[in-house]
Amino acid sequence: MSRYGPRIAALQRQAERDRQRLEDERESDSRVDEPADYLRDGAGSAIWLYVEGRTGGRMVPYSAAELEALEGAMNDWLECYALCHGVEMEAAFTVREAAELLLETRNVIDTAQLLLGVPTR
């Protein structure tokens, strides 16, 4: 496990909680969170953690399990964002793919839009 293991595990747990809360809110027709929150506070944090570990002179050797957890959390939050826009999908993006877009766009909302096509422009 890398030094980022505990942070990755925390992100994974938070993504699972957020996903469950969103599904519960949708079933009860209660207010759904602001879609961008799932990106700024969720997917963006997961993507940035990957970027942080891949820059700065030392490459963090993420284990396969850590990458799977990080990608799972990021994809859960991307799915939440899409659901807030009325689109159900199964996101299966790599964190590297998202990181490259984030570094190019410098904006997590633009990154999500390019990955998901949601919302349409």
C-alpha positions, 0 to 999 in steps of 0.5 A: 500500500502506498502512503496514499492508501488511507486517503484513497480508502476514505474517498472510496467510503465517501463516494459509496455514502454519497451514492447511497444518499443520492439514490435514497433522495431520488426514491423519496423525491426529496431535494437532490444535491447540487450536481457540481458538489459531486465533482468539486468535493468528490471526483475532483478530489480523487483525480487530484490525489492521483495527480499529486502522486504522479507529480512532484519528482516522485512517482507514487507506486499505487497498488492495483487495489488502490487504483481500482478504489480510486477509479471506483470512487471517481466513477461513482461521483461521476455517475452521481453528477450524471444522475443529477442531470437525469442521465443514468450511466455506468461510468468506467473511466480511468483516473489517468484519463480524467487526470489528463483532461483535468490538467488540460481543462483546469476545471473539473466541471469541464472534465466531467462534461468531456467524459460524460457528455453531460450536460449537453452544450 
